[in-house]
């Protein structure tokens, strides 16, 4: 079974940084797949081989774990005032659109 997340935030399989919270020294994607919400950032080049071998999850993270992280991030952004009510609702609805493909 393959899982497909709504487009949004991708997390690095090496360090866990993501689109809205880069590494301390800054980074960019060497590999990224928004359909599975993961990638390899420039600070984690040593994980490119894992990515190229098909690994898409940080450690043993499952798609549901990533979906939970995405929701937690959206809630944090709302609390911090970086998302208004409408943006918050739209983002949660998009995340709720997570579907699985068999």
N, C-alpha and C positions, 0 to 999 in steps of 0.2 A: 504494500500500500504506500503510495506517495502522498504527502500532504502539501497543500498549496495555501500559503498565507496571502491575505490581501496585501497589495503593494503598500510599502511603508518603510519601516526602519529595519536595517540589516545590522547584525551583530558579528563581530570578528570571532572566528572559531579558535583563535589563539589567545587573545587577551580579554575579549568581551566588550571592547569599545564598540560604539555604534554611531550612526549617522549624526546624531545630535550631541554626542559626547565623545570626541576624539581622544586619542592618547595624549598624555601630558605634553609631549614635544610636537604634537600634530601628526596627522597621518592621512593616507588616502587609500582607496581600495586597489589592491593588486588583482583580486578576484572578488566578484560579488554576484549574488543571485537573489534578487528581491522576492522571487516566488517562494523561496524557503527561508527568507529573512536572515541570510548569513553570508559571510565573505571572509577574506583574509586581508588585513590591513598592511600597510607598508612597514609597520614596526614589527610585524610577525611573519616576515618573509620565510622563516624556517618552517612555517605551516603550509606553504604552497604545495609541497609534495603530498601532504594529507588531502588537501583540497583536490588536487589533480587526480588522486586515487579514489575520489568519490565521497570523502567524508565531508559532511555539511553541518555537523553539530559540534558545539564546544563540549569537549569531554563526552559525557553520555547524554547530552541534552536531547530531549525529544521535541517534536514540533509543538506539543501542548505547553512545554516549559517556555519556549520562545514566545508563544502567544501570551502567556501570563506575564512575561517580562515586558512585552509591548504594551499590554494593558496597564501595568504598573507605571511604566514610563509616561503614558498619556495622562494618568491620574496625577502624577507628580507635576507634569507640565501645567495642568489645570490649576492645581493648588498654588503653584508659583505665579499664576497669572499670565502665563505665556500662551494660553489658549482661552478664547472666549467660550461662552456656553455652546454656541452653534458649532464652532470648530471641534469642541470636545465631543459633542454628540455625533458629528459626522465621522470623526476618527474612530470612535467606539463602534459605530455601525459598520465601518469598513473592516475593523478587526473581527467583528462578529461574523463577517462574511467568510471566515475561514472555511474552506471546504476540503474534503479529501477525495482524491482520485484513486480509483482501484486499478 
